[in-house]
Amino acid sequence: MADLKAEFEQAAEDIKKLAERPDNDTLLKLYALFKQGAEGDVSGPKPGFFDFVGTAKYEAWAKLKGTSQDDAKKKYVALVKKLTG
């Protein structure tokens, strides 16, 4: 279990070192997987209508509701490896 946590934390560091910024869909997927892996199911109020970025992030995270934190961490690590590979 500690290995997955370490891999997840390393992936979070590795993603900051990308040469090119991923497209918005990939960024949303990374955000959602990270939040689900770190915190679990979405919580808190949905951002206001005119907070387009906040709303997109919230909705991307909400789509992962019910995904276990371990599964989200594994998917996050795999996606980061694909991007940095």
N, C-alpha and C positions, 0 to 999 in steps of 0.2 A: 504493500500500500504506500509506503514511504517513497518507493520508486516512482509511482505515478505522480505523487505530489511534487517530487523533484523535477520530473520531466515537464510537468505543467508549468512550474515556475521558470524553468530554463526556456521553454517555448515562449513564455511571456517576455523574456529578455531578448531572445533571438528575433522576435518579430519587429522589435524596435530598430534592428540593424539592417532591414531590407534596403536594397539599393533603390528600388522603385516602389512607390505607393501602390498598393493593390486597388482594384476598382471598388466602387462603393458597395456593390453586392457582397464582395468578399470581405470588405471591412465590417459590414453589418453582421455577416456570419461569424467572423472572428469575435466581434464584440459580444454577440449573443452566447456563443459557446463559452467564452471566458466568464461572463457573468453567471451563466448557469452552473459552470464548474466551480466557481468561487463561492457563489451565494445560494444556489438552488433556484427554485421557481421564482418568477418575477414577483416583485413586491412594490408597494408604494403606488401612489396615484399616477395615472397616465398623464403625460405632459399635455399642456394646453394645445388647442387646435393650431395655433400659429407657430408653435415650436416644432417645426417640421423634422429637424434632425433628432430631437429628443423623442418625438413620436415614432419615428422610424426605428430607432434603437429599442424603444420599449416594445414595439410590436414584434420585432425580430426576436427579442428575448422571450416574449410571451408565447411565441410559436413553439418554444422548446419545453413548455410546461409539461411536467411529468417525466422528463428525461432525467435520469439519475446524474448526480454530480460526477461520478466516476466516468460514465459514458460521455458526458460533455467534455470532460478533461481529455479523454482519449481522442475524441474527434478534433478537439482544439489542437492537441499535439500533432496529430496526423496532418491537419491542414497547414500548420506552421511549417512542418517538415517539407510538405509539398511546395510551399512558397519559397522556402529558403534552400531547398535541395538543389 
